[in-house]
Amino acid sequence: MIVMTDCLARCGFVLPPVATDSLAKALDHWKAAQGGPAEALTSARVACWKHLKALNADSVLSTPEVMGTRAVICTLYSEPQDDDFMEETLHWFAAVVNKLGDHQQQFTDAVARASAKRR
C-alpha cells in the first residue's frame, strides 16, 4: 500500500477535499513504523465512498475527481481481504492512475523507494 500512497502523493492530482484528507491519513498510516490506527483508514475509506455515492459515481470512472478518489480508496485498506486482494488492488490502482495520465515514472520510482527501504 505504501507504493500506491507514495505514487499518489507524487502524481500531483487535483483531488476533492475528502480524497486529499484521506490520502493524508493513508500517508500517516503507511509511513508509521508499525502502521497507524486502522480505524483512521476505515473512516477515510467510508468518507470517500460516501462522496462518490453523493456524486452518483460509486460504480463508474467518469471524471478525474472520481478516478482520483477511487485511486485513494485503494490505499485505505489496512489488511488484505483475501489472498488475491493485494494483486487485484494494485492492478486496479494502476489502471485508474493510468487513465489520469502517464504516471509510469512516479509508480516505478515509488516501487524503487519502497524496495530500498526494505533493505
C-alpha positions in Angstrom: 0.0 0.0 0.0 2.9 2.3 0.6 3.8 2.2 -3.1 0.4 3.3 -4.1 0.2 6.0 -1.4 3.7 7.3 -2.4 2.8 7.3 -6.1 -0.4 9.3 -5.5 1.3 11.8 -3.3 3.8 12.5 -6.1 1.5 12.5 -9.1 0.1 15.9 -8.3 -3.6 15.0 -8.9 -6.2 17.6 -8.1 -8.4 15.8 -5.6 -11.6 16.7 -3.8 -11.1 17.6 -0.2 -12.3 14.3 1.1 -9.8 12.4 -1.0 -7.0 14.8 -0.1 -7.7 14.3 3.6 -7.9 10.6 3.1 -4.6 10.5 1.3 -3.0 12.3 4.2 -4.4 9.7 6.6 -3.0 6.9 4.3 0.4 8.6 4.2 0.4 8.9 8.0 -0.6 5.3 8.4 1.8 3.7 5.9 4.8 5.8 6.8 4.4 5.0 10.5 6.9 2.3 11.6 4.1 -0.1 12.7 1.3 1.5 10.7 -1.2 3.9 12.3 -4.6 3.0 13.6 -6.6 1.1 11.1 -9.8 2.9 12.2 -8.5 6.1 10.6 -8.2 4.3 7.3 -11.6 2.8 7.6 -13.3 6.1 8.3 -11.4 7.7 5.5 -12.5 5.0 3.1 -16.1 5.3 4.1 -16.0 9.1 3.7 -14.6 8.6 0.1 -17.3 6.1 -0.8 -20.0 8.5 0.6 -18.6 11.3 -1.5 -18.7 9.1 -4.6 -22.2 8.0 -3.8 -23.3 11.6 -3.4 -22.0 12.2 -7.0 -23.8 9.1 -8.2 -20.4 7.9 -9.2 -19.7 5.0 -6.9 -19.6 2.5 -9.8 -18.2 4.5 -12.7 -15.0 6.2 -13.6 -16.5 9.3 -15.2 -14.2 12.2 -14.2 -10.7 12.9 -12.9 -12.3 13.6 -9.5 -13.9 10.2 -9.4 -10.8 8.4 -10.7 -8.6 10.2 -8.2 -10.9 9.4 -5.3 -11.1 5.7 -6.4 -7.3 5.6 -6.5 -7.1 7.0 -3.0 -9.5 4.3 -1.8 -7.0 1.7 -2.9 -4.6 3.0 -0.3 -7.1 2.8 2.6 -7.2 -0.9 3.4 -5.0 -1.8 6.4 -5.4 -5.6 5.9 -5.8 -7.7 2.7 -9.3 -9.0 2.4 -8.1 -12.3 0.9 -5.1 -13.8 -0.9 -5.7 -12.1 -4.2 -6.6 -8.7 -2.7 -3.2 -7.0 -2.9 -2.6 -8.1 -6.5 -6.1 -7.1 -7.6 -5.9 -3.8 -5.8 -2.6 -2.9 -7.3 -3.8 -3.7 -10.8 -7.0 -1.7 -10.3 -4.9 1.2 -8.9 -2.5 1.2 -11.9 -5.4 1.1 -14.3 -7.1 4.1 -12.7 -4.0 6.1 -12.3 -3.0 5.5 -16.0 -6.4 6.8 -17.1 -5.4 10.0 -15.4 -2.2 10.3 -17.4 1.2 8.8 -17.9 2.4 8.2 -14.4 4.6 5.2 -15.0 7.7 7.0 -13.8 6.1 8.0 -10.5 4.9 4.4 -10.0 8.3 3.0 -10.9 10.0 5.5 -8.5 7.6 4.6 -5.7 8.4 0.9 -6.1 12.1 1.6 -6.1 11.8 3.7 -2.9 9.8 1.0 -1.1 12.3 -1.7 -2.2 15.2 0.4 -0.9 13.5 0.9 2.5 13.2 -2.9 2.9 16.9 -3.5 2.5 
